[in-house]
Amino acid sequence: MYERIKGFRDFYPEEMQARRQMFDAVESTVRSYGFREIGTPAMEDAQLYIDKSGEEIVEELYSFEDKGGRHIALTPELTPTVARMVVAKQQELSKPIKWFSTRAFWRYEEPQQGRFREFYQTNVDIFGSSEPTADAEVLAVAADMLTNLGLDADDFEFRVSHRDILGGLLESFEGEIATQAAIRAVDKSAKIEEAEYHELLVDAGLSYEQAREFDDLLDVDEDELDDLIEFAGTDRIEAAVTNLQNVLDAAADFGVREYCDLSLETARGLDYYTGVVFECFDSTGEVSRAVFGGGRYDDLIESFGGQPTPAVGFAPGDATLSLLLQRAGVWPEESLSTDYYVLQVGDTRPVAARIARELRGAGNVVESDVADRSFGAQMNYADSINADTVVIVGERDLENDEVTIKDMESGDQVQAPVDEFPGDHDRPTIEDFTE
């Protein structure tokens, strides 16, 4: 017996059916906003990630040297790949560029709740617009995606912040402060003790007094944002506050403002974020980590050799999203579903095959016997695949030019003329042949 690799998962048909419904709902929402699907490779040059995140990222990669001597990595995220694609055809692409894709990624890290070494996520990005409307549309897509999955305002919340507010506040303190290190500390603040958080801020260059003052500044309501402008007195803070308020106003126009809460403690740890950022959380706290997040990253395309191109996006992952749906009781039922099972008794394959073919042609899910089983074994199998209707094509029925239609839920059955089945009925039931 071989064991599954740690951090990887198997999905049997019942669970895969539920997952497919989840992904279909996510993708149909994204498509409704005009996002276009792209396909991307499973591997990239490892240098793509090293240049973006530093040599230490190699420890988190599934990387190796291929037969051509190239340092290759399985993709741990999509953003660098999409940036590479935009740069490659930047002059040819109509702006804004609105792309999405759903696929697998790989990270070598310790598995935990909602985190695996192989995971699936849907990446949704807009390139080429710096308008607050683009940020608001991303929030609207994310909210509609969740409500289309059966969630409501009591199930989730978006914690919205702005990286330039954090950076601008840090700049207002005296001393040499490592801004990115301090922002990464903010990103960890909800997961660690206050003393440890303040220690990380001190390591980033703040004094203990400054760390406490900075922490207090982040605890503001939306109507107190102007106090931050007064405190810092910089154009950077004023522009960031104005931008954040404009994004929230646009979110109101999109009908999703109720899901958005101001939370300056939300920082998103990745260094490439530049403006509004957000994270989605389970409102009850039972899913203990962020379900997904996103934000603006206006400098990324330029850093990959392209022309300056504003960008904003988000990426819901399968593991945490399924946890939220399960917690809220809206996870799709994990069961197989089949519209028809065409059961053969005796030498009736030509007629049974014709019926199955015509039912499939009408868009139904249809199975028939491929294992030469008995009547009873076929009925048991039809029951195991949750067949709604069984069409019995038996030698005796055919002698009378009939087939038997059996409703599996009620157990009722009727005879139908074989030449009229399925006929003009796209989804025939026993009622269609009951006088």
Beta strands, then each sheet from edge to edge (+ up, - down):
strand 1: 36-37
strand 2: 43-45
strand 3: 63-65
strand 4: 71-74
strand 5: 97-106
strand 6: 118-127
strand 7: 156-162
strand 8: 260-262
strand 9: 276-282
strand 10: 292-296
strand 11: 311-314
strand 12: 338-345
strand 13: 366-368
strand 14: 387-394
strand 15: 402-407
strand 16: 413-417
sheet 1: 1+ 5+ 6- 11+ 10- 9+ 7- 8-
sheet 2: 2+ 4- 3+
sheet 3: 13+ 12+ 14+ 15- 16+
end
